[in-house]
Amino acid sequence: MNGTETDLQAPPTLPWQDWLQPGDRIVCSHMSAEPQLLLSSLAGGELPPSLTLDLGVPFSLAASAIPDTVSISTLGGMGSAGALAKARTLEFDRTEYPLLTEQFDTGGKRADVVLVSLAQAADGSLHPGASHGPALAAARYARHVIAEINSAAPVLAGSAWPADIAITCKIPCHYPIASTRSDHEPGQVENQIAEHIAGLIPNGACLQVGIGTLPSAILTRLRSHRHLGIHSGLLSDSLYSLIEQNVVDNSVKPTDLQQSIVGSVYGSTKLYAAVQQNTDIVLGSTAITHAQSVLQRIDNFLALNSALEIDLQGRVNAETVIDRHGNKRHVGGVGGLPAYARGALASAGGQSIIALPSRSGAGDRVHSRIVNALQSDITLDHTLADVVVTEYGVAKLRGTDAVRRREQLIAIAHPEERDNLSSG
């Protein structure tokens, strides 16, 4: 690695022909640690045939210039995958997020070449940056590991590149990592849902929550809570604000977990600066962030997640929608949803909360988000149904029979949809 930093406007010419072989599978770090510079270089490289590129959850369009001769796989339609899917065919991997690491460890998934974006501390040590994904596990078994070292990436506590994993080539670079725009202001529906959910969260609860307008509306209503904890796949600006306001202190979590433990950080440049070597915030692998053996030790663990639709059995679809032409379109993914639902159900006082508006669309395309039976992917089976919230109220499904479950879900559907659901 030389001392000259490269930016995205001038991706380096790298000897891909020396590193790649026909039929190779390339695995990338992802989300806010997506190796955008390496992907840009790969797009202009001399590539062998029959390559597969695993992007995970991409947050940029750096892979859009990759030749169509390369098969691209993503973990659903999250991030920028939806935009990529409009321009090319993608393969969608429905594997539960925490199982990916296990599959690399057992040989169920192959990684021939791994591309990672890393951060570097002042002492020269390397770190996974803002996201601790399965690429680190994949790197242990890869023939080559190519790393960009981005001086703009934050160094988080609890993370370090393993000394026993060799890196073939290191490229110093500097470019802003993926960041979010400020959340849209929540509307009336989001605010009503948030009010219902805030009333379900006790002081001392430990939160897993995603990103977006609805999660932000929920978190805003927790400012008067006390002694909350964070154990989540993602840390956002909204969630971090509860740390700043001393709402989160992690004091009720088990003693060995009394920090905000997250699998990735995604937000503003202010957030990335705040987590830089902040010992109160720990970047953990899925063996810590998603494992039921860990989550069940945390009392009042609350998994707060959204969904695209739920049926009257309590089955949840968080992955796909059917468009007006009858085609399936990936807009979400499996992610850690099943793992967090199981963890919440195993936690003393835990709750797995699925939040969604009662309806989507407008005009003649409006439709109920509560349906008689799912016609698309099942992300959560009915056995994991717990709490469902719409703007019309709360349905507590755990332990209920099929008749009572149906009644509760119809009661929180949009009033104009209830007759159809009842007769369906």
C-alpha positions as CSV (number, residue, x, y, z in Angstrom):
1,M,0.0,0.0,0.0
2,N,1.5,3.3,-1.0
3,G,0.8,6.6,0.8
4,T,-1.3,8.2,-2.0
5,E,-5.1,8.2,-1.4
6,T,-7.4,7.6,-4.3
7,D,-10.9,8.9,-4.7
8,L,-14.0,7.6,-6.5
9,Q,-13.3,9.9,-9.5
10,A,-10.2,8.1,-10.4
11,P,-10.5,4.4,-9.5
12,P,-7.2,2.5,-9.8
13,T,-6.4,0.0,-12.5
14,L,-5.8,-3.2,-10.6
15,P,-4.6,-6.6,-11.8
16,W,-8.0,-8.4,-11.6
17,Q,-6.8,-10.9,-14.2
18,D,-4.2,-12.1,-11.7
19,W,-6.6,-12.5,-8.8
20,L,-9.7,-13.8,-10.5
21,Q,-10.4,-17.2,-12.2
22,P,-13.3,-18.3,-14.3
23,G,-16.3,-19.2,-12.2
24,D,-15.1,-17.3,-9.1
25,R,-17.5,-15.9,-6.5
26,I,-16.6,-12.4,-5.3
27,V,-18.0,-11.4,-1.9
28,C,-18.2,-7.8,-0.8
29,S,-18.5,-6.0,2.5
30,H,-21.7,-4.1,2.3
31,M,-24.0,-1.3,3.6
32,S,-21.9,1.6,5.0
33,A,-18.7,-0.5,4.4
34,E,-19.4,-1.1,0.7
35,P,-16.1,-1.1,-1.2
36,Q,-17.2,1.5,-3.8
37,L,-13.7,2.2,-5.1
38,L,-12.9,-1.5,-5.7
39,L,-16.3,-2.0,-7.4
40,S,-15.6,0.9,-9.7
41,S,-12.2,-0.5,-10.5
42,L,-13.7,-4.0,-11.1
43,A,-16.2,-2.5,-13.5
44,G,-13.3,-1.4,-15.8
45,G,-11.1,-4.4,-15.3
46,E,-10.2,-7.3,-17.5
47,L,-12.5,-10.0,-16.1
48,P,-12.7,-13.8,-16.7
49,P,-16.0,-15.4,-17.6
50,S,-18.7,-16.8,-15.3
51,L,-18.1,-14.5,-12.2
52,T,-20.7,-14.1,-9.5
53,L,-20.6,-10.9,-7.3
54,D,-22.3,-11.0,-3.9
55,L,-23.1,-7.4,-2.9
56,G,-25.1,-8.1,0.2
57,V,-27.1,-4.9,0.8
58,P,-25.5,-2.2,-1.5
59,F,-26.0,1.4,-0.5
60,S,-24.5,2.9,-3.7
61,L,-24.7,2.4,-7.4
62,A,-21.0,1.6,-7.8
63,A,-21.9,-1.9,-9.1
64,S,-24.1,-0.5,-11.9
65,A,-21.2,-0.4,-14.3
66,I,-20.2,-4.0,-13.7
67,P,-20.6,-5.9,-17.0
68,D,-23.7,-7.9,-17.5
69,T,-21.5,-11.0,-18.0
70,V,-21.1,-10.9,-14.2
71,S,-24.0,-12.3,-12.2
72,I,-24.9,-10.1,-9.2
73,S,-26.6,-11.3,-6.0
74,T,-28.1,-9.2,-3.3
75,L,-29.9,-9.8,0.0
76,G,-33.2,-8.6,-1.4
77,G,-34.3,-5.2,-2.6
78,M,-33.0,-3.1,0.2
79,G,-30.6,-0.2,-0.2
80,S,-29.8,0.5,-3.8
81,A,-30.6,-3.0,-4.9
82,G,-34.0,-1.9,-6.1
83,A,-32.5,0.7,-8.4
84,L,-29.9,-1.9,-9.7
85,A,-32.7,-4.4,-10.4
86,K,-34.4,-1.9,-12.8
87,A,-31.3,-1.9,-15.0
88,R,-30.2,-5.5,-14.8
89,T,-31.2,-9.0,-13.6
90,L,-30.3,-9.7,-10.0
91,E,-30.3,-12.9,-8.0
92,F,-31.9,-12.5,-4.6
93,D,-30.6,-14.4,-1.6
94,R,-33.3,-15.2,1.0
95,T,-30.8,-16.5,3.6
96,E,-31.4,-15.2,7.1
97,Y,-28.7,-12.6,7.7
98,P,-27.0,-14.2,10.7
99,L,-26.8,-17.6,8.9
100,L,-24.5,-16.1,6.2
101,T,-21.5,-16.2,8.5
102,E,-22.3,-19.8,9.5
103,Q,-22.5,-20.8,5.9
104,F,-19.1,-19.5,5.1
105,D,-17.7,-21.2,8.1
106,T,-19.3,-24.6,7.2
107,G,-18.6,-24.4,3.4
108,G,-22.2,-23.9,2.5
109,K,-21.2,-20.7,0.8
110,R,-18.1,-20.1,-1.2
111,A,-15.9,-17.0,-1.3
112,D,-13.0,-17.1,-3.8
113,V,-12.1,-13.4,-3.7
114,V,-13.3,-10.9,-1.0
115,L,-13.5,-7.1,-1.5
116,V,-13.7,-5.1,1.7
117,S,-13.7,-1.4,2.7
118,L,-11.8,-0.9,6.0
119,A,-11.0,1.9,8.4
120,Q,-7.6,2.5,10.0
121,A,-6.9,3.7,13.5
122,A,-4.2,6.1,14.5
123,D,-2.0,3.2,15.6
124,G,-2.2,1.6,12.1
125,S,-4.6,-1.2,13.0
126,L,-7.3,-2.0,10.6
127,H,-11.1,-2.2,11.4
128,P,-14.3,-3.2,9.5
129,G,-15.4,0.4,9.4
130,A,-19.1,1.2,9.8
131,S,-20.5,-2.3,9.2
132,H,-19.5,-5.7,10.5
133,G,-21.0,-8.0,7.9
134,P,-20.4,-11.6,6.8
135,A,-17.6,-10.6,4.4
136,L,-15.2,-10.9,7.4
137,A,-16.1,-14.5,7.8
138,A,-15.8,-15.0,4.0
139,A,-12.4,-13.5,4.0
140,R,-11.0,-16.3,6.2
141,Y,-11.6,-18.8,3.4
142,A,-10.9,-16.7,0.3
143,R,-8.0,-17.1,-2.0
144,H,-7.5,-13.3,-2.2
145,V,-8.7,-10.4,0.0
146,I,-8.5,-7.0,-1.6
147,A,-9.0,-4.1,0.8
148,E,-9.6,-0.4,0.3
149,I,-8.5,1.6,3.4
150,N,-10.9,4.5,3.5
151,S,-9.7,7.4,5.8
152,A,-13.2,8.7,5.9
153,A,-14.5,5.5,7.6
154,P,-15.0,5.5,11.4
155,V,-13.2,3.2,13.7
156,L,-15.6,1.6,16.2
157,A,-14.9,0.0,19.5
158,G,-15.0,-3.8,19.6
159,S,-13.9,-4.3,16.0
160,A,-10.6,-5.2,14.5
161,W,-9.4,-7.0,11.4
162,P,-8.2,-10.4,12.5
163,A,-4.4,-10.7,12.3
164,D,-4.6,-14.2,10.9
165,I,-6.5,-13.1,7.7
166,A,-4.0,-12.0,5.1
167,I,-4.7,-9.2,2.7
168,T,-3.4,-9.5,-0.8
169,C,-3.6,-5.8,-1.7
170,K,-4.4,-2.6,0.2
171,I,-5.5,0.5,-1.6
172,P,-5.6,3.8,0.5
173,C,-8.5,6.0,-0.4
174,H,-10.7,8.8,0.8
175,Y,-14.3,9.3,-0.1
176,P,-17.5,9.9,1.9
177,I,-19.1,6.6,3.0
178,A,-22.9,6.1,2.3
179,S,-25.0,8.4,4.4
180,T,-28.7,9.1,4.7
181,R,-30.6,12.2,4.1
182,S,-32.6,13.6,6.9
183,D,-35.7,11.5,7.5
184,H,-39.0,12.7,6.0
185,E,-41.4,14.2,8.5
186,P,-43.8,11.5,9.6
187,G,-47.4,11.9,8.6
188,Q,-50.6,11.3,10.6
189,V,-50.5,7.5,10.1
190,E,-46.9,7.1,11.2
191,N,-47.6,9.3,14.3
192,Q,-50.6,7.3,15.3
193,I,-48.6,4.0,15.0
194,A,-45.8,5.5,16.9
195,E,-48.1,6.5,19.8
196,H,-49.4,3.0,20.1
197,I,-45.9,1.5,20.1
198,A,-44.5,3.9,22.6
199,G,-47.1,2.8,25.1
200,L,-45.9,-0.8,24.7
201,I,-42.3,0.0,25.7
202,P,-41.4,0.0,29.4
203,N,-38.5,1.7,31.1
204,G,-35.5,-0.5,31.0
205,A,-36.4,-2.1,27.7
206,C,-33.7,-3.0,25.2
207,L,-34.3,-1.9,21.6
208,Q,-33.7,-3.4,18.2
209,V,-35.0,-1.0,15.5
210,G,-34.5,-0.2,11.9
211,I,-34.3,3.0,9.9
212,G,-36.8,5.2,8.3
213,T,-39.7,7.6,8.9
214,L,-41.7,5.2,11.1
215,P,-38.9,4.1,13.4
216,S,-37.9,7.8,13.8
217,A,-41.4,8.7,14.8
218,I,-41.4,5.8,17.4
219,L,-38.0,6.8,18.8
220,T,-39.0,10.5,19.1
221,R,-41.8,9.4,21.5
222,L,-39.3,7.6,23.9
223,R,-37.6,10.8,25.1
224,S,-39.2,10.5,28.5
225,H,-38.3,6.9,29.0
226,R,-35.3,5.9,31.2
227,H,-32.6,3.2,31.3
228,L,-33.2,1.9,27.8
229,G,-30.7,-0.3,26.0
230,I,-29.6,-0.8,22.4
231,H,-28.8,-4.2,20.9
232,S,-29.5,-3.9,17.2
233,G,-28.3,-4.7,13.7
234,L,-28.3,-1.0,12.9
235,L,-27.6,2.3,14.6
236,S,-29.3,5.3,13.1
237,D,-29.3,9.0,13.9
238,S,-32.7,8.7,15.6
239,L,-31.5,5.8,17.8
240,Y,-28.2,7.6,18.6
241,S,-30.2,10.7,19.7
242,L,-31.6,8.6,22.6
243,I,-28.0,8.1,23.8
244,E,-27.3,11.8,23.6
245,Q,-30.4,12.5,25.6
246,N,-29.4,10.0,28.3
247,V,-32.5,7.9,27.6
248,V,-30.2,5.0,26.7
249,D,-27.7,4.0,29.3
250,N,-27.8,0.2,28.9
251,S,-27.7,-0.2,32.7
252,V,-30.4,-2.9,32.8
253,K,-28.7,-5.2,30.2
254,P,-26.5,-8.1,31.5
255,T,-23.2,-6.8,32.8
256,D,-21.2,-8.1,29.9
257,L,-23.5,-6.4,27.4
258,Q,-23.8,-2.9,29.0
259,Q,-22.9,-1.0,25.9
260,S,-24.9,-0.1,22.8
261,I,-24.1,-3.1,20.6
262,V,-24.8,-2.8,16.9
263,G,-23.9,-4.6,13.6
264,S,-23.6,-1.5,11.5
265,V,-23.9,2.3,11.6
266,Y,-25.8,4.2,8.9
267,G,-26.7,7.8,9.1
268,S,-25.3,11.3,8.8
269,T,-21.7,12.4,8.8
270,K,-22.4,13.7,12.3
271,L,-23.3,10.2,13.4
272,Y,-20.1,8.7,11.9
273,A,-18.0,11.3,13.8
274,A,-19.9,10.5,17.0
275,V,-19.2,6.8,16.9
276,Q,-15.5,7.2,16.1
277,Q,-13.7,5.2,18.8
278,N,-16.7,5.8,21.2
279,T,-16.3,3.1,23.8
280,D,-20.0,3.2,24.6
281,I,-20.9,1.9,21.2
282,V,-19.6,-1.5,20.1
283,L,-19.6,-3.0,16.6
284,G,-20.3,-6.7,16.9
285,S,-20.6,-9.7,14.6
286,T,-23.9,-11.5,14.1
287,A,-22.8,-14.0,16.8
288,I,-23.4,-11.2,19.2
289,T,-26.0,-8.9,17.6
290,H,-28.4,-11.6,16.3
291,A,-27.8,-14.8,18.3
292,Q,-30.7,-16.2,20.3
293,S,-28.3,-17.4,23.0
294,V,-27.5,-13.7,23.5
295,L,-30.9,-12.1,23.0
296,Q,-32.7,-14.4,25.4
297,R,-30.4,-13.2,28.2
298,I,-31.7,-9.6,27.7
299,D,-34.9,-9.0,29.6
300,N,-37.6,-6.9,27.8
301,F,-35.9,-7.2,24.5
302,L,-38.1,-5.4,22.0
303,A,-37.7,-6.0,18.3
304,L,-39.4,-3.2,16.4
305,N,-39.7,-4.0,12.7
306,S,-41.9,-3.1,9.7
307,A,-43.5,-5.3,7.1
308,L,-45.1,-5.0,3.7
309,E,-48.1,-7.1,4.6
310,I,-49.5,-9.6,7.1
311,D,-52.2,-12.1,6.7
312,L,-54.9,-13.3,9.0
313,Q,-52.8,-16.2,10.2
314,G,-50.1,-13.8,11.3
315,R,-47.7,-14.6,8.6
316,V,-45.5,-11.6,7.6
317,N,-44.1,-10.6,4.2
318,A,-41.2,-8.1,4.4
319,E,-39.7,-8.8,1.0
320,T,-41.8,-8.5,-2.1
321,V,-44.8,-6.7,-3.6
322,I,-46.8,-7.8,-6.6
323,D,-47.1,-5.0,-9.1
324,R,-50.1,-4.1,-11.3
325,H,-48.8,-6.5,-14.0
326,G,-48.7,-9.4,-11.6
327,N,-44.9,-9.4,-11.3
328,K,-43.1,-9.9,-8.1
329,R,-40.8,-7.0,-7.2
330,H,-38.2,-7.1,-4.4
331,V,-38.3,-4.1,-2.2
332,G,-37.2,-5.5,1.2
333,G,-35.5,-8.6,2.4
334,V,-35.3,-11.3,5.1
335,G,-32.4,-9.7,6.9
336,G,-32.3,-10.3,10.6
337,L,-36.1,-10.2,11.1
338,P,-36.6,-13.9,11.9
339,A,-33.7,-14.0,14.3
340,Y,-34.9,-10.9,16.2
341,A,-38.4,-12.2,16.4
342,R,-37.2,-15.5,17.9
343,G,-34.9,-13.6,20.2
344,A,-37.7,-11.4,21.5
345,L,-40.0,-14.3,22.1
346,A,-37.3,-16.0,24.1
347,S,-36.6,-12.9,26.2
348,A,-38.3,-12.5,29.6
349,G,-40.8,-9.7,28.9
350,G,-39.7,-9.5,25.2
351,Q,-41.9,-8.4,22.4
352,S,-41.6,-8.8,18.6
353,I,-43.5,-5.8,17.2
354,I,-44.5,-5.6,13.5
355,A,-45.6,-2.1,12.6
356,L,-47.3,-1.2,9.3
357,P,-49.9,1.2,8.0
358,S,-53.3,-0.4,7.4
359,R,-53.2,0.6,3.7
360,S,-50.9,1.5,0.9
361,G,-51.3,3.2,-2.4
362,A,-53.7,5.8,-3.5
363,G,-56.8,6.2,-5.7
364,D,-57.8,3.0,-7.5
365,R,-54.6,1.4,-6.4
366,V,-55.1,1.6,-2.7
367,H,-55.0,-1.8,-1.0
368,S,-55.0,-3.3,2.5
369,R,-51.7,-4.3,4.1
370,I,-53.6,-6.8,6.1
371,V,-54.7,-9.6,3.8
372,N,-56.6,-12.9,4.0
373,A,-53.6,-15.0,2.9
374,L,-50.1,-14.0,1.6
375,Q,-49.7,-14.4,-2.1
376,S,-46.0,-13.6,-1.9
377,D,-43.0,-14.6,0.2
378,I,-43.4,-15.6,3.8
379,T,-40.6,-13.9,5.9
380,L,-42.1,-14.7,9.3
381,D,-44.2,-17.8,9.8
382,H,-47.3,-17.6,12.0
383,T,-45.5,-19.4,14.8
384,L,-43.5,-16.2,15.3
385,A,-46.5,-13.8,15.4
386,D,-46.5,-11.6,18.5
387,V,-47.6,-8.0,18.4
388,V,-48.9,-6.2,15.3
389,V,-49.6,-2.4,15.2
390,T,-51.4,-0.2,12.7
391,E,-52.8,3.3,13.1
392,Y,-56.0,1.6,14.3
393,G,-54.6,-0.2,17.3
394,V,-52.6,-3.1,18.6
395,A,-53.2,-6.8,18.0
396,K,-51.5,-9.1,20.6
397,L,-51.3,-12.5,18.8
398,R,-49.0,-14.6,21.0
399,G,-50.8,-17.6,22.4
400,T,-54.1,-16.9,20.6
401,D,-56.0,-19.4,18.5
402,A,-56.7,-19.0,14.8
403,V,-60.2,-17.5,15.4
404,R,-59.0,-14.9,18.0
405,R,-56.0,-14.0,15.9
406,R,-58.2,-13.3,12.9
407,E,-60.6,-11.2,14.9
408,Q,-57.7,-9.1,16.3
409,L,-56.1,-8.4,13.0
410,I,-59.4,-7.5,11.3
411,A,-60.0,-5.0,14.2
412,I,-56.8,-3.1,13.3
413,A,-57.3,-3.1,9.6
414,H,-58.6,-0.1,7.8
415,P,-62.4,0.2,8.4
416,E,-63.2,0.1,4.7
417,E,-61.3,-3.2,4.4
418,R,-62.8,-5.1,7.4
419,D,-65.9,-6.5,5.6
420,N,-63.8,-7.9,2.8
421,L,-61.5,-9.5,5.3
422,S,-64.3,-10.9,7.4
423,S,-66.0,-12.5,4.4
424,G,-62.8,-13.7,2.8
